[in-house]
Amino acid sequence: MVAVLAVEMASNWRVNAVAPTWTPTGLWRELTADQVVQQATNFAQGVPMKRVATKEEVASAYLYLMQNDFVTGQVFHVDGGVDLSVK
């Protein structure tokens, strides 16, 4: 959808998206602190970076896409390499 919208709305608008993976934010407020730590630990084991993203790292992706006027039609993955094979 991002690519199609970017083409349709060019040259007046840019369309991009940020695709973060598991990040400890307020969205997980229904979990206890221990459950959040356990979720983060479980996720980190399967990611090449061996950790979860910080809110600041995810926010920096949004800032980059907002500040660079020559980027459009992109889905910016902030995921620690989750789709890469981990050996």
N, C-alpha and C positions, 0 to 999 in steps of 0.2 A: 504494500500500500504506500509506503514512504516513497519509493522510486516513482510510482505512477503519479502520485500527487506532486512530486517535485517537477516532473515534466509538465503536467497540466498547469501548474501555477507559476512556472518560470515565465517571465523574468521579473515579475512583481514580488514574488514570495519565494523563500527557501523553505524546504521541508526536510527535517532530519529527525532522528529519534535516538534516544539513549536506551540501551538494553542492559541494565545492571543485573547481576545475579544476586544471590543471597547476601544481604547487607543488614547488619543489625541497626534497625531504625525503630521508630515508634509504631510501625505497622505490626510489630511483634509484641505489643504491650499486653496481650492476653496470656503470654507465656511468663513463667517465673524467670528470675535472673539466672537460675541454674539451668533451666530449659534453653534459654537463649545461648548460654555458654556451650551447652551440649550440641545444639544445632550448628553453631559456628564451628565447633571442633569436628563434627561429622562432615560438614561441607568442606572444610579446609583439607581434609585427608584426600579428597578426590580432585584437587585442583593443583596444577603445577606450581602456583605461587605459595601453596601450603598455608594460606590464610584467607580471611574474608576481606572484602573491601571496606574502607571507611566511608562514612557519609561524605567527607570532604573529597575523597577520590571520585565518587560518583558525581558530586556537584561540579567538580572541575571539568568533567566531560560535557555537561550542559553549558558551562561557561565557554569552553572552547568552541562549541558549535554556535553559540550566540555571537561570539566575537569574530569568527572567521567568515567573512561575507562571501567567500568563494567555495564554500562547502554546501552541497545540497544533494538530496537523495540518498543520504547515508544513514545506516543504522550503526551507531557507535557502541560496540560491546565493551562493557566494563565488567569483566567476568573472571579475571585471573587465569584465563586460558582454559576455562572449563570444557571447551569442546576439543581440546588437544588430548592426545592419548597420554596417559600418565603411566610410566613404567616403574 
